[in-house]
C-alpha cells in the first residue's frame, strides 16, 4: 500500500529499514502521535525522508496531572467501595507544597509544569538536553536524574523510549526515591521495570503509582498490577481527546502540504 506513496500518516505499526528502502517516492512520514520508537529514523534520514509528529502535549500533561491527583487522593478505590455499597474512607495526600520531579522537559513536561503552577509545589526537572531558558520561564529548577529521584514526592515520566531510557526506573533507581513517593507514567511502558515497580508498591517503598502505559499492551489479566490497591491504571488514553485528534489531523495535512512545496513538517523530528 505504501510502496508508491509520497506521504504516510503512521500509527504505532513498525516502519523498518527494509520497508523504507522499497518506498522510492516517499517524502514525508507523519506520526499520528509523538513517539517514533517504531521508526527506522536513520534509514529515513539517509533517504531524505522528512518525519514529523503531532501536538498532544496539552492532553498528555492534563492526563498526567489527573493521574497525580487520582493516585494521591485514591479516587478509584473510593469510587469502587461506594459502588459496592460500602462506606470505607482511606487517608489521602495533598499535592500542595510537595516537590514534583519532571523527567523529560520537552513540550509535555513544560506544559505540565505550567499546569502545576497553581498548586504551590516545588518543580524540579531532569532532561539530558535541558533548555535552561524554558525551565527558568516556568520556575523549574534543573537537577541531575539522581537528585530528582532523591528530592521528589512525585516523579512523573515524559521521556521518549530509547536504548538509554529503557528501564530507566528499575530496582536501583527506585531505591534512590523517597520512601512513600509516587510514580506517574504517561510516556512509554518500558521506561519502567514493572517487576521492580510491583515490588516497591507491595512493600510500600512507593506509596502509589499512576500508569497509562505498560511493558506489554494490552495488559494481561493476570498482571499483578491489577491486584494492588495503591495504583491507578488506565489503557494508554492520555492523548485520546477530541481536541487532540482534530488538531492532529490538521497538523498532518499542513505538514504534508508544506513538504510537497519544499518546506518542513509543523513539528519536525528529522
Wavefront OBJ file of the C-alpha trace (Angstrom):
o trace
v 0.000 0.000 0.000
v 2.819 2.408 0.802
v 5.235 1.453 -1.994
v 4.304 4.395 -4.270
v 3.262 6.863 -1.572
v 4.692 10.365 -1.241
v 3.305 10.748 2.292
v 2.314 8.370 5.089
v 0.223 9.114 8.152
v 1.549 6.493 10.563
v 0.335 4.918 13.774
v 2.237 2.519 16.017
v 2.972 -0.037 13.280
v 6.677 -0.644 12.587
v 8.454 1.077 9.682
v 11.781 -0.723 9.422
v 14.745 -0.112 7.127
v 13.714 -2.738 4.547
v 10.235 -1.238 4.174
v 11.617 2.273 3.811
v 14.109 1.216 1.114
v 11.202 -0.060 -1.006
v 9.474 3.366 -0.901
v 11.264 5.245 -3.672
v 8.884 8.226 -3.812
v 8.396 8.730 -0.085
v 8.953 12.319 1.016
v 7.370 12.548 4.454
v 6.071 10.334 7.249
v 3.740 11.939 9.769
v 3.356 10.119 13.081
v -0.214 10.453 14.383
v 1.287 10.720 17.856
v 4.661 11.765 19.228
v 6.607 8.527 19.824
v 8.900 7.447 16.971
v 10.410 4.295 18.514
v 8.616 2.329 15.745
v 10.514 4.250 13.025
v 13.884 3.400 11.454
v 14.905 7.057 11.734
v 18.459 6.594 10.472
v 17.214 4.922 7.275
v 14.646 7.688 6.786
v 17.328 10.341 7.212
v 19.603 8.616 4.690
v 16.783 8.652 2.129
v 15.978 12.323 2.843
v 12.531 11.391 4.137
v 11.168 14.041 6.465
v 9.486 12.916 9.673
v 7.021 14.889 11.713
v 4.831 14.399 14.778
v 1.641 15.977 16.043
v 0.924 18.097 19.135
v -0.586 16.182 22.043
v 1.290 17.921 24.836
v -1.722 19.592 26.438
v -3.810 16.400 26.507
v -0.992 14.280 27.959
v 0.001 16.934 30.501
v -3.609 17.248 31.677
v -3.831 13.464 31.999
v -0.566 13.276 33.929
v -1.946 15.847 36.351
v -5.159 13.805 36.590
v -3.165 10.662 37.457
v -1.152 12.537 40.073
v -4.311 13.718 41.812
v -6.239 10.439 41.361
v -3.342 8.451 42.807
v -2.677 10.741 45.763
v -6.430 11.051 46.511
v -7.037 7.301 45.898
v -10.042 8.126 43.723
v -10.529 4.668 42.102
v -10.704 2.690 45.350
v -13.068 5.234 46.915
v -15.292 5.045 43.839
v -15.238 1.237 43.966
v -16.146 0.988 47.638
v -19.094 3.382 47.262
v -20.378 1.437 44.242
v -20.140 -1.754 46.332
v -22.433 -0.181 48.909
v -19.638 0.270 51.439
v -18.592 3.384 53.328
v -14.833 2.898 53.669
v -12.708 6.014 53.842
v -8.971 5.919 53.133
v -6.495 8.608 54.132
v -5.122 10.599 51.202
v -2.346 13.077 50.462
v -2.336 16.734 49.458
v -0.382 17.922 46.427
v 0.249 21.398 47.818
v 3.855 22.094 48.948
v 5.136 18.805 47.519
v 8.193 18.517 45.259
v 7.311 17.347 41.750
v 10.086 15.847 39.636
v 9.501 16.042 35.889
v 11.706 13.570 33.986
v 11.882 14.847 30.410
v 11.343 18.548 29.800
v 10.029 18.623 26.253
v 6.658 20.018 25.228
v 4.700 17.706 27.554
v 6.950 18.238 30.564
v 6.903 22.006 30.068
v 3.102 22.081 29.761
v 2.725 20.001 32.924
v 4.940 22.480 34.760
v 2.572 25.267 33.667
v -0.495 23.350 34.854
v 1.102 22.652 38.238
v 1.791 26.311 38.987
v -1.477 26.794 40.834
v -0.737 24.073 43.403
v 2.084 25.786 45.326
v 4.506 22.986 44.519
v 8.271 22.965 44.071
v 9.132 21.984 40.491
v 12.374 20.281 39.536
v 13.226 18.624 36.231
v 15.801 16.423 34.562
v 16.455 16.291 30.840
v 19.757 15.358 29.158
v 19.095 18.220 26.715
v 17.594 20.642 29.228
v 16.542 24.033 27.866
v 17.569 26.293 30.739
v 15.642 29.274 29.407
v 12.382 27.294 29.196
v 12.972 25.990 32.741
v 13.570 29.490 34.120
v 10.402 30.800 32.451
v 8.383 28.168 34.370
v 10.231 28.489 37.689
v 11.592 24.957 37.306
v 14.958 24.014 38.820
v 17.143 21.730 36.647
v 18.752 18.871 38.588
v 20.512 15.593 37.873
v 18.401 12.457 37.488
v 19.668 11.032 40.779
v 18.970 14.280 42.634
v 15.468 14.413 41.184
v 14.728 10.919 42.472
v 16.017 11.779 45.949
v 14.076 15.045 46.265
v 10.731 14.292 44.619
v 7.489 13.410 46.343
v 6.070 12.718 42.863
v 8.137 11.551 39.872
v 6.402 11.873 36.502
v 7.928 10.445 33.294
v 7.869 12.294 29.962
v 10.777 10.737 28.072
v 10.924 9.024 24.679
v 11.860 5.340 24.599
v 15.500 4.861 23.562
v 18.277 2.420 24.412
v 19.339 4.841 27.159
v 15.856 5.245 28.697
v 14.747 1.584 28.632
v 14.025 0.603 32.276
v 15.301 3.974 33.495
v 13.114 3.200 36.508
v 14.308 -0.108 37.946
v 15.199 -1.594 41.316
v 18.309 0.574 41.618
v 16.672 3.894 40.729
v 13.576 3.139 42.824
v 15.907 2.626 45.799
v 17.029 6.251 45.364
v 13.465 7.569 45.572
v 11.904 8.897 48.754
v 10.065 6.355 50.866
v 6.365 6.939 50.181
v 6.862 8.736 46.871
v 4.517 8.444 43.894
v 5.424 7.423 40.330
v 3.466 8.535 37.258
v 3.976 7.290 33.681
v 2.151 8.583 30.603
v 5.115 8.125 28.240
v 6.228 4.577 27.369
v 5.664 1.447 29.441
v 9.178 0.073 29.075
v 10.663 3.109 30.801
v 9.747 1.148 33.946
v 10.790 -2.340 35.047
v 7.322 -3.494 36.139
v 8.651 -6.257 38.391
v 10.648 -3.693 40.358
v 7.664 -1.337 40.483
v 5.280 -4.042 41.706
v 7.704 -4.978 44.484
v 8.032 -1.311 45.505
v 4.241 -0.921 45.645
v 3.754 -4.174 47.572
v 6.369 -3.240 50.173
v 5.104 0.380 50.306
v 8.524 1.724 49.326
v 6.340 3.713 46.928
v 3.019 4.982 48.206
v 1.378 4.756 44.802
v 1.701 4.742 41.022
v -0.430 6.107 38.210
v 0.121 4.278 34.917
v -1.296 4.884 31.467
v 1.313 2.728 29.693
v 2.763 -0.743 30.315
v 5.579 -3.047 29.293
v 3.109 -5.251 27.394
v -0.055 -3.783 25.879
v -2.879 -4.738 26.112
v -2.219 -5.693 29.721
v -2.707 -9.363 30.621
v -5.463 -10.002 33.171
v -3.006 -11.846 35.407
v -0.693 -8.824 35.696
v -0.043 -8.272 39.446
v -0.694 -4.547 38.961
v -4.414 -5.413 38.785
v -4.389 -6.789 42.311
v -2.856 -3.817 44.116
v -4.838 -1.129 45.907
v -2.260 1.651 45.593
v -2.089 2.056 41.824
v -4.301 3.795 39.271
v -4.427 2.137 35.834
v -5.721 3.467 32.510
v -5.480 1.939 28.984
v -2.997 4.241 27.154
v -5.531 7.043 26.668
v -3.663 10.164 27.800
v -3.642 11.685 24.294
v -7.067 10.389 23.281
v -9.110 13.586 23.248
v -11.424 15.066 20.639
v -9.337 18.209 20.532
v -6.017 16.443 20.026
v -7.347 14.153 17.285
v -8.865 17.080 15.384
v -5.734 19.206 15.676
v -3.527 16.229 14.793
v -5.360 15.713 11.514
v -4.862 19.393 10.634
v -1.153 19.240 11.547
v -0.646 16.121 9.391
v -2.357 17.735 6.398
v -0.492 21.034 6.775
v 2.830 19.220 7.183
v 2.346 17.079 4.075
v 1.417 20.125 2.008
v 4.416 22.011 3.378
v 6.862 19.233 2.460
v 5.292 18.929 -1.010
v 6.138 22.612 -1.519
v 9.721 22.300 -0.286
v 9.051 23.106 3.366
v 9.154 21.246 6.661
v 6.598 19.479 8.890
v 4.977 21.637 11.553
v 6.753 19.607 14.271
v 9.785 18.022 12.589
v 11.759 15.103 14.015
v 14.431 14.816 11.292
l 1 2 3 4 5 6 7 8 9 10 11 12 13 14 15 16 17 18 19 20 21 22 23 24 25 26 27 28 29 30 31 32 33 34 35 36 37 38 39 40 41 42 43 44 45 46 47 48 49 50 51 52 53 54 55 56 57 58 59 60 61 62 63 64 65 66 67 68 69 70 71 72 73 74 75 76 77 78 79 80 81 82 83 84 85 86 87 88 89 90 91 92 93 94 95 96 97 98 99 100 101 102 103 104 105 106 107 108 109 110 111 112 113 114 115 116 117 118 119 120 121 122 123 124 125 126 127 128 129 130 131 132 133 134 135 136 137 138 139 140 141 142 143 144 145 146 147 148 149 150 151 152 153 154 155 156 157 158 159 160 161 162 163 164 165 166 167 168 169 170 171 172 173 174 175 176 177 178 179 180 181 182 183 184 185 186 187 188 189 190 191 192 193 194 195 196 197 198 199 200 201 202 203 204 205 206 207 208 209 210 211 212 213 214 215 216 217 218 219 220 221 222 223 224 225 226 227 228 229 230 231 232 233 234 235 236 237 238 239 240 241 242 243 244 245 246 247 248 249 250 251 252 253 254 255 256 257 258 259 260 261 262 263 264 265 266 267 268 269 270
